[in-house]
Amino acid sequence: MDFPNREKNVLKYISEGFSNQEIADRLFLTLGTTKKYVHTIFQKLKVKNRVQAAKKARQMEL
């Protein structure tokens, strides 16, 4: 599964428990852009929430 660097960064912060706003602030993104990245990541991982995304990312060693 291919994740561009920006999506990997967002996924890393999701796994660390950061909110969308906190991720946006750290990566200098708008909240809307961050939400779009989160949505895209969920689709790629076929998950429905942040906990599932973090778990699957660890399993896939992302």
N, CA, C and O atoms as a GROMACS GRO file, in nm:
protein
  248
    1MET      N    1   0.085  -0.117   0.000
    1MET     CA    2   0.000   0.000   0.000
    1MET      C    3   0.090   0.124   0.000
    1MET      O    4   0.184   0.134   0.079
    2ASP      N    5   0.060   0.215  -0.088
    2ASP     CA    6   0.145   0.332  -0.105
    2ASP      C    7   0.087   0.454  -0.033
    2ASP      O    8  -0.027   0.494  -0.057
    3PHE      N    9   0.166   0.510   0.056
    3PHE     CA   10   0.128   0.631   0.127
    3PHE      C   11   0.231   0.739   0.099
    3PHE      O   12   0.349   0.721   0.128
    4PRO      N   13   0.188   0.851   0.042
    4PRO     CA   14   0.281   0.963   0.026
    4PRO      C   15   0.331   1.009   0.164
    4PRO      O   16   0.269   0.980   0.266
    5ASN      N   17   0.442   1.081   0.164
    5ASN     CA   18   0.502   1.124   0.291
    5ASN      C   19   0.405   1.200   0.380
    5ASN      O   20   0.403   1.178   0.501
    6ARG      N   21   0.326   1.287   0.322
    6ARG     CA   22   0.234   1.368   0.403
    6ARG      C   23   0.132   1.278   0.473
    6ARG      O   24   0.103   1.299   0.590
    7GLU      N   25   0.079   1.178   0.402
    7GLU     CA   26  -0.015   1.085   0.464
    7GLU      C   27   0.053   1.004   0.574
    7GLU      O   28  -0.008   0.977   0.677
    8LYS      N   29   0.178   0.966   0.553
    8LYS     CA   30   0.252   0.894   0.657
    8LYS      C   31   0.267   0.979   0.782
    8LYS      O   32   0.254   0.930   0.894
    9ASN      N   33   0.296   1.108   0.762
    9ASN     CA   34   0.309   1.199   0.876
    9ASN      C   35   0.178   1.211   0.951
    9ASN      O   36   0.175   1.207   1.074
   10VAL      N   37   0.068   1.227   0.878
   10VAL     CA   38  -0.064   1.237   0.941
   10VAL      C   39  -0.095   1.109   1.017
   10VAL      O   40  -0.142   1.114   1.131
   11LEU      N   41  -0.068   0.995   0.956
   11LEU     CA   42  -0.094   0.866   1.021
   11LEU      C   43  -0.011   0.850   1.147
   11LEU      O   44  -0.059   0.796   1.247
   12LYS      N   45   0.112   0.896   1.144
   12LYS     CA   46   0.198   0.890   1.263
   12LYS      C   47   0.134   0.969   1.378
   12LYS      O   48   0.130   0.922   1.491
   13TYR      N   49   0.086   1.088   1.348
   13TYR     CA   50   0.023   1.170   1.451
   13TYR      C   51  -0.110   1.110   1.498
   13TYR      O   52  -0.143   1.120   1.616
   14ILE      N   53  -0.185   1.050   1.407
   14ILE     CA   54  -0.308   0.980   1.448
   14ILE      C   55  -0.271   0.872   1.549
   14ILE      O   56  -0.336   0.859   1.654
   15SER      N   57  -0.168   0.794   1.518
   15SER     CA   58  -0.125   0.685   1.604
   15SER      C   59  -0.079   0.734   1.741
   15SER      O   60  -0.088   0.662   1.840
   16GLU      N   61  -0.030   0.857   1.745
   16GLU     CA   62   0.017   0.914   1.872
   16GLU      C   63  -0.096   0.982   1.949
   16GLU      O   64  -0.074   1.034   2.058
   17GLY      N   65  -0.217   0.981   1.893
   17GLY     CA   66  -0.333   1.032   1.965
   17GLY      C   67  -0.363   1.180   1.947
   17GLY      O   68  -0.441   1.237   2.023
   18PHE      N   69  -0.302   1.244   1.848
   18PHE     CA   70  -0.326   1.386   1.825
   18PHE      C   71  -0.460   1.408   1.757
   18PHE      O   72  -0.506   1.324   1.679
   19SER      N   73  -0.523   1.521   1.787
   19SER     CA   74  -0.649   1.557   1.723
   19SER      C   75  -0.620   1.612   1.583
   19SER      O   76  -0.505   1.642   1.550
   20ASN      N   77  -0.724   1.625   1.502
   20ASN     CA   78  -0.706   1.682   1.368
   20ASN      C   79  -0.646   1.821   1.376
   20ASN      O   80  -0.557   1.855   1.297
   21GLN      N   81  -0.694   1.903   1.469
   21GLN     CA   82  -0.641   2.040   1.481
   21GLN      C   83  -0.494   2.038   1.521
   21GLN      O   84  -0.414   2.117   1.469
   22GLU      N   85  -0.457   1.951   1.613
   22GLU     CA   86  -0.317   1.941   1.654
   22GLU      C   87  -0.228   1.896   1.539
   22GLU      O   88  -0.117   1.946   1.523
   23ILE      N   89  -0.278   1.802   1.459
   23ILE     CA   90  -0.203   1.757   1.341
   23ILE      C   91  -0.187   1.872   1.243
   23ILE      O   92  -0.078   1.895   1.191
   24ALA      N   93  -0.294   1.943   1.218
   24ALA     CA   94  -0.291   2.057   1.126
   24ALA      C   95  -0.187   2.160   1.172
   24ALA      O   96  -0.109   2.210   1.092
   25ASP      N   97  -0.187   2.190   1.300
   25ASP     CA   98  -0.093   2.288   1.354
   25ASP      C   99   0.052   2.242   1.337
   25ASP      O  100   0.139   2.322   1.302
   26ARG      N  101   0.078   2.116   1.362
   26ARG     CA  102   0.214   2.064   1.354
   26ARG      C  103   0.266   2.055   1.210
   26ARG      O  104   0.385   2.075   1.184
   27LEU      N  105   0.175   2.026   1.117
   27LEU     CA  106   0.216   2.009   0.977
   27LEU      C  107   0.189   2.133   0.892
   27LEU      O  108   0.207   2.130   0.770
   28PHE      N  109   0.144   2.240   0.956
   28PHE     CA  110   0.115   2.365   0.886
   28PHE      C  111   0.013   2.344   0.774
   28PHE      O  112   0.033   2.388   0.660
   29LEU      N  113  -0.096   2.275   0.809
   29LEU     CA  114  -0.206   2.249   0.717
   29LEU      C  115  -0.333   2.315   0.770
   29LEU      O  116  -0.340   2.350   0.888
   30THR      N  117  -0.430   2.331   0.683
   30THR     CA  118  -0.561   2.375   0.733
   30THR      C  119  -0.630   2.255   0.794
   30THR      O  120  -0.595   2.140   0.767
   31LEU      N  121  -0.730   2.282   0.878
   31LEU     CA  122  -0.806   2.174   0.939
   31LEU      C  123  -0.877   2.092   0.831
   31LEU      O  124  -0.881   1.969   0.840
   32GLY      N  125  -0.931   2.158   0.730
   32GLY     CA  126  -1.000   2.088   0.622
   32GLY      C  127  -0.909   1.994   0.545
   32GLY      O  128  -0.948   1.883   0.511
   33THR      N  129  -0.786   2.038   0.519
   33THR     CA  130  -0.690   1.953   0.449
   33THR      C  131  -0.655   1.833   0.534
   33THR      O  132  -0.644   1.721   0.484
   34THR      N  133  -0.637   1.856   0.663
   34THR     CA  134  -0.605   1.746   0.754
   34THR      C  135  -0.718   1.644   0.757
   34THR      O  136  -0.693   1.523   0.753
   35LYS      N  137  -0.842   1.692   0.764
   35LYS     CA  138  -0.956   1.600   0.763
   35LYS      C  139  -0.961   1.518   0.636
   35LYS      O  140  -0.995   1.400   0.639
   36LYS      N  141  -0.927   1.579   0.524
   36LYS     CA  142  -0.924   1.507   0.395
   36LYS      C  143  -0.818   1.398   0.398
   36LYS      O  144  -0.842   1.286   0.351
   37TYR      N  145  -0.700   1.430   0.451
   37TYR     CA  146  -0.595   1.328   0.464
   37TYR      C  147  -0.642   1.212   0.553
   37TYR      O  148  -0.621   1.096   0.520
   38VAL      N  149  -0.705   1.245   0.664
   38VAL     CA  150  -0.752   1.141   0.756
   38VAL      C  151  -0.855   1.052   0.685
   38VAL      O  152  -0.849   0.930   0.696
   39HIS      N  153  -0.947   1.114   0.614
   39HIS     CA  154  -1.048   1.038   0.540
   39HIS      C  155  -0.983   0.946   0.437
   39HIS      O  156  -1.020   0.829   0.426
   40THR      N  157  -0.887   0.997   0.362
   40THR     CA  158  -0.817   0.918   0.261
   40THR      C  159  -0.742   0.801   0.325
   40THR      O  160  -0.743   0.690   0.272
   41ILE      N  161  -0.678   0.826   0.437
   41ILE     CA  162  -0.604   0.721   0.509
   41ILE      C  163  -0.701   0.612   0.555
   41ILE      O  164  -0.672   0.493   0.540
   42PHE      N  165  -0.815   0.652   0.610
   42PHE     CA  166  -0.914   0.554   0.655
   42PHE      C  167  -0.959   0.467   0.537
   42PHE      O  168  -0.973   0.346   0.552
   43GLN      N  169  -0.982   0.528   0.423
   43GLN     CA  170  -1.024   0.452   0.304
   43GLN      C  171  -0.916   0.354   0.261
   43GLN      O  172  -0.945   0.238   0.233
   44LYS      N  173  -0.793   0.400   0.256
   44LYS     CA  174  -0.683   0.313   0.213
   44LYS      C  175  -0.663   0.195   0.307
   44LYS      O  176  -0.636   0.083   0.263
   45LEU      N  177  -0.678   0.220   0.438
   45LEU     CA  178  -0.660   0.114   0.537
   45LEU      C  179  -0.786   0.031   0.558
   45LEU      O  180  -0.783  -0.072   0.625
   46LYS      N  181  -0.898   0.078   0.501
   46LYS     CA  182  -1.028   0.013   0.518
   46LYS      C  183  -1.066   0.003   0.666
   46LYS      O  184  -1.100  -0.104   0.718
   47VAL      N  185  -1.057   0.119   0.732
   47VAL     CA  186  -1.094   0.128   0.874
   47VAL      C  187  -1.197   0.240   0.891
   47VAL      O  188  -1.220   0.320   0.801
   48LYS      N  189  -1.258   0.243   1.009
   48LYS     CA  190  -1.364   0.341   1.035
   48LYS      C  191  -1.330   0.443   1.142
   48LYS      O  192  -1.403   0.540   1.159
   49ASN      N  193  -1.220   0.422   1.215
   49ASN     CA  194  -1.186   0.517   1.319
   49ASN      C  195  -1.036   0.522   1.343
   49ASN      O  196  -0.959   0.444   1.285
   50ARG      N  197  -0.996   0.615   1.428
   50ARG     CA  198  -0.854   0.640   1.454
   50ARG      C  199  -0.786   0.522   1.523
   50ARG      O  200  -0.670   0.491   1.495
   51VAL      N  201  -0.856   0.457   1.613
   51VAL     CA  202  -0.798   0.344   1.685
   51VAL      C  203  -0.768   0.230   1.587
   51VAL      O  204  -0.660   0.170   1.591
   52GLN      N  205  -0.863   0.202   1.499
   52GLN     CA  206  -0.842   0.098   1.399
   52GLN      C  207  -0.728   0.136   1.306
   52GLN      O  208  -0.646   0.051   1.269
   53ALA      N  209  -0.720   0.263   1.268
   53ALA     CA  210  -0.614   0.309   1.178
   53ALA      C  211  -0.477   0.291   1.244
   53ALA      O  212  -0.383   0.244   1.180
   54ALA      N  213  -0.466   0.328   1.369
   54ALA     CA  214  -0.339   0.315   1.440
   54ALA      C  215  -0.299   0.168   1.452
   54ALA      O  216  -0.183   0.132   1.432
   55LYS      N  217  -0.395   0.084   1.484
   55LYS     CA  218  -0.368  -0.059   1.499
   55LYS      C  219  -0.322  -0.119   1.366
   55LYS      O  220  -0.223  -0.193   1.361
   56LYS      N  221  -0.393  -0.087   1.259
   56LYS     CA  222  -0.358  -0.143   1.128
   56LYS      C  223  -0.222  -0.090   1.081
   56LYS      O  224  -0.145  -0.165   1.020
   57ALA      N  225  -0.193   0.034   1.108
   57ALA     CA  226  -0.064   0.092   1.070
   57ALA      C  227   0.050   0.019   1.142
   57ALA      O  228   0.154  -0.009   1.082
   58ARG      N  229   0.030  -0.013   1.269
   58ARG     CA  230   0.132  -0.089   1.342
   58ARG      C  231   0.149  -0.229   1.284
   58ARG      O  232   0.261  -0.277   1.268
   59GLN      N  233   0.037  -0.293   1.251
   59GLN     CA  234   0.042  -0.428   1.194
   59GLN      C  235   0.116  -0.428   1.060
   59GLN      O  236   0.189  -0.522   1.028
   60MET      N  237   0.095  -0.321   0.982
   60MET     CA  238   0.157  -0.312   0.851
   60MET      C  239   0.297  -0.249   0.856
   60MET      O  240   0.364  -0.232   0.754
   61GLU      N  241   0.340  -0.215   0.979
   61GLU     CA  242   0.471  -0.154   1.002
   61GLU      C  243   0.491  -0.028   0.920
   61GLU      O  244   0.594  -0.008   0.857
   62LEU      N  245   0.388   0.057   0.922
   62LEU     CA  246   0.396   0.186   0.848
   62LEU      C  247   0.459   0.292   0.936
   62LEU      O  248   0.475   0.406   0.892
   0.00000   0.00000   0.00000
